[in-house]
Amino acid sequence: MSDHDTSTRAKLTYPPPVATLHLDLQEGFSGEEVGIAIDGEERLRREVRTRRVLSLASHDTFDVQDGPHVVVVSIPERGIEKRIEVEVKGDVYVGLGLRDEGDLRVRVQDTRFGYG
């Protein structure tokens, strides 16, 4: 095989492409502790409260690799644990709203959410 023949060599990208998972906790939060795990690793745990003017409690970004990921959102004092499967390539935006009925509304999109 010559130095110019790369047909049988694996082409690796190093480091692997990085994508960004944007996670917005939106309406309905009133001081509850929220935990966020991505692919089994806890990445966030804190109390959040929705700012009524914006309908936003928190906006966080997480670097992940391109590809499928599992996000688990837990709100222990409400007995809520929600598993979300999301395909991330580039930037993906996940919005979570806590409803009065006690469940989470989930929206996934490839553009930012508008507030205010």
Protein Blocks (a to p, Z undefined) as FASTA:
>chain_A
ZZklcklpccddddddddddddddfehiahiacdddeehiafbdcdddddfklopabdcd
ddddedddddddddfknopacddddddehjadddddddfkopacddddfbdcdeZZ
